Amino acid sequence: MTDNRITILGAGLCGALLAIILARRGIAVTMLERLPDPRVKRVASNRSINLALAARGIRGLRYAGVLDIVEPLLIPMRGRRIHSIDGNTELHMYGQRPTEVIYSVSRAELNCVLVDAADQVPGVEIQFEHQAMDYDPESAILQMLDLQKDCNYSLPSSPLIAADGAGSVVRRAYRGDTVIGSSEELLQHRYKELTVPGRSDGTHQMDRNALHIWPRGGFMLIALPNTDGGFTLTLFLPADGEPSFSSLDSDEKVQSFFAQHFPDVAPLITNLSGNWARNPAGILGTVRSEHWHDRGDVLLIGDAAHAVVPFHGQGMNLTFEDCVVLDEVLAAQSDPSAPDWEAVFRMFENRQLENANAIADMALENYIEMRDTVREPKHRLRQELAFALERSLPQRFIPRYSMVMFHDEIPYRTAKARGELQRALLQELTRDAESMDDIDLDEAVKIARRTLRRL
């Protein structure tokens, strides 16, 4: 069955970008969103306020022709600024080239820009405050609720692209069904967001061009810069135990906790007590699926297919890469404006599913690195050696972080597999070393050349 109209469920970052791309290919898009129009009414959300945009996400925005209107929202971050308990800081660069930076961007502002851009593309129809209540896989019918009229209706939706997030109504309609075979694994940690305001002149109170991290072993605090001069802080902490969100059950305990563990930033936080009480603790989890499509009726995409924890800053970037890959698959069809959706969905899944699983694993690993490993002297030494090997062997050795963040031409699955080889190599080369002076760099280059094939 072919059709030149498609329904996208969800007008978030994924749905809006995909609508732009598909409509410009000549496919009519109806986009359904349960929330009000974000350009008119901002809705309080449990979701992270700030996101990190890297190469894969930039490629998606450029591919859709919207990068120029997004650029004013972006703040470059050159590296991680590590805050020790004594107040000293150290900048760990993300890469060694001027272009190797990531960008802080407001989720809400980016969503508004993308929705507005989609709304201006001929062939895109957006219906806000239309909530999906259920989905019937057999009939491919969505059960919808028009929130403005307070009435239910049934919507034949095939073909449907479900971009309705980690809690996807469509994906959960397949629970217990091997057609999709999904799982949701919650991390036993939560997150809460707070704010450091800008100075009265609009400048930042901390280094503007860095992602700030206060690593404390089993938990951490991070801060991303905002265009208004402030920072969004996010505390990642166990849900239970000591310390945990459940143990910080009074204003006195919260104040004491921040004074003890984050003494340099605690005085800068806006109304710590009030915002702590008002801002909910968000959950963190990983969504995986054995399959992302059901015939040509429905495709899961973005977080609906593969939500990942935020510790590698790749959730949005992976989602935008999805949009590009799906369109590349469409472009290979004999008639891209009226494709065989079952074939398109199948080929998209074949290209992306292993990559999604790979970055999900790397994101979980990166949490341990961010909250703990970055404090170890050997971590810094291995980073220095990795940069030295990259300079000597740029076609063979690229640090895993760089492969993920700056090399959109390298698939996530390749970055994961190659990263494991390189990690073992770095551990061996630094086993008896305390500094770069203890390493024979010429010999290390020879070993790396023998060990690693060209990328």
PyMOL commands that set and color helices and strands:
alter all, ss='L'
color gray80, all
select helices_A, chain A and resi 13-24+55-63+67-73+107-119+169-172+251-261+266-268+272-278+303-306+310-312+315-331+341-371+373-375+377-392+400-406+412-429+436-438+441-451
alter helices_A, ss='H'
color red, helices_A
select strands_A, chain A and resi 5-9+28-33+50-53+75-77+79-83+89-93+102-106+124-128+130-136+141-146+151-156+160-162+182-196+210-215+220-225+231-238+282-289+293-294+298-300
alter strands_A, ss='S'
color yellow, strands_A
deselect
rebuild
show_as cartoon
